[in-house]
Amino acid sequence: MAYLIRKDKDTLFLIDYLPRNGLYYRTFTNNPNPRTISIAPNSLDEYTVAIDAHQELHIIYKNTKQQIVHVTPLSPNIQGNVLLDDRKEQYQICNLYACFMEKELHLFYNALHPETEESELIHHCTSSSHQMVPHSLGIIPKLGTSYSCIVLQEKLYLLSIFQEEQHYSLQLYAYDSYSHKWQTPISLVQSAFPLIHCHLCLHPSGQLHLLYVQEKYGQYQLYTCKGMNESPKLLYSCAYSIKPFFIYYRQGLWIHWLEQNTGKMILSLDEGETFSSPKKTSLQTSSPILFHYIYPFDQSNQILSCRQLYGTLSPYPTCCILSQLDMDQLHPYIPPNEELKLYLSQSASFSSQKTTEENEILEQLKKENDELKEMQESITAQYNELYHFAKQVQQEGRKWRERYYQLQQKEQIMLKKEKLKKELPNELHESDIINTDQTLESKETPEKDENI
């Protein structure tokens, strides 16, 4: 394990441990062979590094007296402040991790409970503005159990594996900087099978990505999911214990791991919706090392998001995946990959132009569709008007037909009357003519044809 700290574009700090020399640091610029400077000769290989808002480095390490010591700023043989003292080794403090949120320095570590001897995950806020005594977040399977932290705005997120009796759980904690309290943890996974590893990654969109490894029937299964509401997806399974980590770099979300000292990787270009099949990494070495990568968080220009990644120290620190893709001088001593940068920029520009043209065509089609829809609605309205008009004409026609039949009947009656007057003798009484007329009306009235 070693720490890489990128404070600016042209400088890369390496902090590492050697059994004979303790903690040391080296400053890499364009010179890949800087001198080695000792930090703490009496340290053990149990340490963590954090960077504050002023880009000052803070180192917390365990010394040969079993003390947890905090030193800052980075300088040779500086005297540190003792945070914890475990000279009797009853706590067996290990697995240190420190980070800053606002002005608070948060320290996490594993320790044994002195009475129950159960392994616990401990949180300790050591800042001067708000001090807290160390307190347990829960029981973990064993010392050295995996956990992962990320600071997002005013909250600190902690993903860790816990154990209760024979059941394992993956829980997400959130610490609020305003209330200085932990919120109720969210249980993401419950399993009767051992959970052995977990990791968090922050996408520039603000989305949290998490992964974990479960051991089941001799197979080590890699799962991943986005946020707290998505169901985990199985990505990979093998017969060897693996500890995978996320790397986000220039729109690519990578997961990489060591499998029997062989580097492997998978890639997602759609923010974790789908991943490629596993491939071997280009960087293969017989002496791989796990780097903890630290850099100032700049939300306005976020092209890189990673906390741990594999690599090699020989002949100089080289990071897996990033060294092959490096377009931003992440390694000051390696020329940036300008060809790849140009290719990707042109490809993105072409894709953007193509997308713009497709969007214009789509907008034109939508406009034409809207016009056709309006035309169809107008035709429908006109048809409805014609239908109602035709109905009115039909009703008026019926009325006029009825009037026509009535007039026709009257005319026939008048003709009959005239005819009868001519044929009947003059002495016929007028009342008889009227009766005859009524008889004619009753006989001669034609039936109305309802089908006309």
ABEGO torsion letter per residue (X at the ends): XBBBBBABAABBBBBBBBAAAEBBBBBBBABABBBBBBABAABBBBBBBBBBAAGBBBBBBBBAAGBBBBBOBBBBGBBBBBABBBAAGAAGBBGBBBBBBEABBBBBBBBBBAAAGBBBBBBBBABAABBBBBBBAEBBABBGBBBBBBBBEABBBBBBBBBBEABBBBBBBBBBAAAGBBBBBBBABBBABBBABBBBBBBAAGBBBBBBBBBBGGBBBBBBBBEAABBBBBABBBABBBBBBBBBBGGBBBBBBBBGGBBBBBBBAAGGABBBBBBBBABBBABBBBBBBBBBBBAABBABBBABBBBBAOABBBBBGAAAABAAGABAABBBBAAAAAAAAAAAAAAAAAAAAAAAAAAAAAAAAAAAAAAAAAAAAAAAAAAAAAAAAAAAAAAAAAAAAAAAAAAAAAAAAAAAAAABBAABBAAAAAAAAAAAAAAABBBBBAAX
